[in-house]
Amino acid sequence: MTTIQNPQGSFELDATIQALQAIVGPERVSATESDRDQHARDQSAHPGRLPDVVVWPQTTAEVSAIMRHANQVGAPVVAWGAGTSIEGNPIPVHGGIVLDFRDMNQILKVHQNDFQVTVQPGILYKDMNESLARYGLFFAPDPGANASIGGMVANNAAGIRTVKYGATKDNVLALEVVLANGEVIRTGSRSIKQSAGYDLTHLFIGSEGTLGIVTEATLKLDPLPEHFSAVTAAFPTVNDAAEAVFGIIGSGLGPAALELLDTKTVTLMNTEEGIDLVIAPNLFMEFNGASEAALNEELSMVENICNESACRHFQAGVGREARNRLWQARHRAFEVMVRHHPNQAYLLTDAAVPISQYPVLVAATDDIMEELNLRGYILGHAGDGNMHTAIFFPADDAEARAKTEQINSHIVQQSLALGGTSTGEHGVGLGKQKYMEQEHGPIAMKLMRDLKALLDPNGILNPGKVLGQT
Ligand SMILES: Cc1cc2nc3c(=O)[nH]c(=O)nc-3n(C[C@H](O)[C@H](O)[C@H](O)COP(=O)(O)OP(=O)(O)OC[C@H]3O[C@@H](n4cnc5c(N)ncnc54)[C@H](O)[C@@H]3O)c2cc1C
């Protein structure tokens, strides 16, 4: 008999495995080392931790029964989508049960005339969009990695198209959620406008699996654009590029994507991805239009704004193939960086500020990295004020690690001072907990802890995340 001790109490592993097998069948429960190891870490550099057992549920009723059991015995439960988080969000730091949603990956209904879809949480958004293309529709938030809808809802993921279409939170209408005690609730409705009571849907969005388990989501879709143009624009400095971002957004133009890449990132993408960008800080942009004429008019305004920020090279009208290559390369930028720095640890910052403050944040980041003589890659979803800095360092170099943490902390402090946030899209996970009190204040933090205690009194849902120990 194996007793598992954790801050929630202790539970008998063998009895829990038997209970899980009774719920889902023995073939969908595993305590093998390799299955546990595959659910021990996400894509971040946060240290992994093996769960005690992994389960692959197929229905809401199974999830409900699992939660009832876990709540009774005090076993931690961590939901698992695709494991692509980069802040330690799904790492089962207290062990327990990992609920892997791989087998709950169906499109339940396409509401074609309402531009909506109802799906299970384990569906990967790229697979979903491939199926939706035949209806001429797509789900706009795109975090780049092939994340699951459950993970995107739980992290409130965003991506290159957020500047036009919003983040995940702006594109979810309704949820089915299993609570910590196994009860099942439905939040929201399929109406675009909703004003009926407290907004429980958005309480669960971004809660990183700490308040409930999402078993179904109804999502808002958009028509696939018919006319589009991709643009690249190169600038003398990152700051000039950031100023152009402010100009483009400030002039009321509506880019469908607006990404900033510094010289180091551009150099790497040229060599590793075979694209041919001017070696300088670049903006990648995409514009969609109702007609070619409207699009061309918009593009000439964009070119003028870029020229006002000393643009060195402006290329618009990139064809479909080149446009796809550009976005694929952008999506792969982080993976390429990781490959380029084998055996190194990394830290990826995620500050986001109001758009008017974006040039200030970028300049301050450039300065501090120079001051500490630590070069990182600056890239980000510039159109919505979100800046990532990827800093690589030797994993066993304590001094470099401390310097990197110092930069992260400096960037977060800058962002908060500029009216922004410590994390625009990656979530709190493990890495941003230390900034939560400062960002929200003690009274709001107490309210968050009270909400957690109300919804999860035994503290079994993804313990140790968002609020730390509660
Ligand atoms: C190369 C790369 C690029 C990325 N780019 C972006 C980007 O541009 N924008 C962005 O936002 N993110 C980005 N990410 C991060 C990541 O893809 C997102 O955070 C994504 O939302 C994680 O989804 P997932 O399915 O992998 O979830 P997981 O990592 O498996 O889980 C994420 C969180 O959701 C919880 N969870 C999972 N399923 C459920 C459920 N059914 N119910 C309740 N909770 C659940 C987990 O417990 C965990 O807390 C990137 C990651 C990589 C590796």
The ligand as an SDF file (V2000), in Angstrom:
LIG
                    3D

 53 58  0  0  0  0  0  0  0  0999 V2000
    6.6210   27.5580  -29.2030 C   0  0  0  0  0  0  0  0  0  0  0  0
    5.5330   28.0920  -28.3180 C   0  0  0  0  0  0  0  0  0  0  0  0
    4.8990   29.2790  -28.6490 C   0  0  0  0  0  0  0  0  0  0  0  0
    3.8720   29.7610  -27.8460 C   0  0  0  0  0  0  0  0  0  0  0  0
    3.2710   30.9360  -28.2070 N   0  0  0  0  0  0  0  0  0  0  0  0
    2.2520   31.3960  -27.4640 C   0  0  0  0  0  0  0  0  0  0  0  0
    1.5570   32.5830  -27.8460 C   0  0  0  0  0  0  0  0  0  0  0  0
    1.8690   33.2080  -28.8400 O   0  0  0  0  0  0  0  0  0  0  0  0
    0.5170   32.9820  -27.0670 N   0  0  0  0  0  0  0  0  0  0  0  0
    0.1270   32.2870  -25.9580 C   0  0  0  0  0  0  0  0  0  0  0  0
   -0.8440   32.6840  -25.3160 O   0  0  0  0  0  0  0  0  0  0  0  0
    0.7750   31.1870  -25.5640 N   0  0  0  0  0  0  0  0  0  0  0  0
    1.8140   30.7110  -26.2800 C   0  0  0  0  0  0  0  0  0  0  0  0
    2.4480   29.5710  -25.9000 N   0  0  0  0  0  0  0  0  0  0  0  0
    2.0490   28.8960  -24.6550 C   0  0  0  0  0  0  0  0  0  0  0  0
    0.9680   27.8050  -24.7830 C   0  0  0  0  0  0  0  0  0  0  0  0
    0.8600   27.2850  -26.0800 O   0  0  0  0  0  0  0  0  0  0  0  0
   -0.3890   28.3210  -24.2990 C   0  0  0  0  0  0  0  0  0  0  0  0
   -0.3150   28.7400  -22.9550 O   0  0  0  0  0  0  0  0  0  0  0  0
   -1.5300   27.3100  -24.4270 C   0  0  0  0  0  0  0  0  0  0  0  0
   -2.7340   27.9150  -24.0180 O   0  0  0  0  0  0  0  0  0  0  0  0
   -1.3310   26.0430  -23.5960 C   0  0  0  0  0  0  0  0  0  0  0  0
   -2.2860   25.0930  -24.0200 O   0  0  0  0  0  0  0  0  0  0  0  0
   -2.0750   23.5460  -23.7650 P   0  0  0  0  0  0  0  0  0  0  0  0
   -3.1850   22.8150  -24.4120 O   0  0  0  0  0  0  0  0  0  0  0  0
   -0.7230   23.1340  -24.1330 O   0  0  0  0  0  0  0  0  0  0  0  0
   -2.3030   23.5010  -22.2050 O   0  0  0  0  0  0  0  0  0  0  0  0
   -1.4330   22.8450  -21.0620 P   0  0  0  0  0  0  0  0  0  0  0  0
   -0.0640   23.3990  -21.0960 O   0  0  0  0  0  0  0  0  0  0  0  0
   -1.5790   21.3740  -21.1130 O   0  0  0  0  0  0  0  0  0  0  0  0
   -2.1980   23.3960  -19.7870 O   0  0  0  0  0  0  0  0  0  0  0  0
   -2.2750   24.7760  -19.5640 C   0  0  0  0  0  0  0  0  0  0  0  0
   -3.0920   25.0610  -18.3120 C   0  0  0  0  0  0  0  0  0  0  0  0
   -4.4430   24.7410  -18.5770 O   0  0  0  0  0  0  0  0  0  0  0  0
   -4.9450   23.8070  -17.6290 C   0  0  0  0  0  0  0  0  0  0  0  0
   -5.8950   22.9950  -18.3790 N   0  0  0  0  0  0  0  0  0  0  0  0
   -5.6800   22.2450  -19.4810 C   0  0  0  0  0  0  0  0  0  0  0  0
   -6.8350   21.6910  -19.8840 N   0  0  0  0  0  0  0  0  0  0  0  0
   -7.7940   22.1070  -19.0320 C   0  0  0  0  0  0  0  0  0  0  0  0
   -9.1930   21.8650  -18.9050 C   0  0  0  0  0  0  0  0  0  0  0  0
   -9.8460   21.0810  -19.7530 N   0  0  0  0  0  0  0  0  0  0  0  0
   -9.8520   22.4540  -17.8790 N   0  0  0  0  0  0  0  0  0  0  0  0
   -9.2130   23.2460  -16.9830 C   0  0  0  0  0  0  0  0  0  0  0  0
   -7.9040   23.4990  -17.0460 N   0  0  0  0  0  0  0  0  0  0  0  0
   -7.2110   22.9440  -18.0560 C   0  0  0  0  0  0  0  0  0  0  0  0
   -3.7040   23.0800  -17.1370 C   0  0  0  0  0  0  0  0  0  0  0  0
   -3.9010   22.5210  -15.8590 O   0  0  0  0  0  0  0  0  0  0  0  0
   -2.6960   24.2040  -17.1110 C   0  0  0  0  0  0  0  0  0  0  0  0
   -2.8350   24.9850  -15.9500 O   0  0  0  0  0  0  0  0  0  0  0  0
    3.4860   29.0600  -26.6840 C   0  0  0  0  0  0  0  0  0  0  0  0
    4.1210   27.8700  -26.3570 C   0  0  0  0  0  0  0  0  0  0  0  0
    5.1400   27.3860  -27.1510 C   0  0  0  0  0  0  0  0  0  0  0  0
    5.7990   26.0860  -26.7660 C   0  0  0  0  0  0  0  0  0  0  0  0
  1  2  1  0
  2  3  1  0
  2 52  2  0
  3  4  2  0
  4  5  1  0
  4 50  1  0
  5  6  2  0
  6  7  1  0
  6 13  1  0
  7  8  2  0
  7  9  1  0
  9 10  1  0
 10 11  2  0
 10 12  1  0
 12 13  2  0
 13 14  1  0
 14 15  1  0
 14 50  1  0
 15 16  1  0
 16 17  1  0
 16 18  1  0
 18 19  1  0
 18 20  1  0
 20 21  1  0
 20 22  1  0
 22 23  1  0
 23 24  1  0
 24 25  2  0
 24 26  1  0
 24 27  1  0
 27 28  1  0
 28 29  2  0
 28 30  1  0
 28 31  1  0
 31 32  1  0
 32 33  1  0
 33 34  1  0
 33 48  1  0
 34 35  1  0
 35 36  1  0
 35 46  1  0
 36 37  1  0
 36 45  1  0
 37 38  2  0
 38 39  1  0
 39 40  1  0
 39 45  2  0
 40 41  1  0
 40 42  2  0
 42 43  1  0
 43 44  2  0
 44 45  1  0
 46 47  1  0
 46 48  1  0
 48 49  1  0
 50 51  2  0
 51 52  1  0
 52 53  1  0
M  END
$$$$
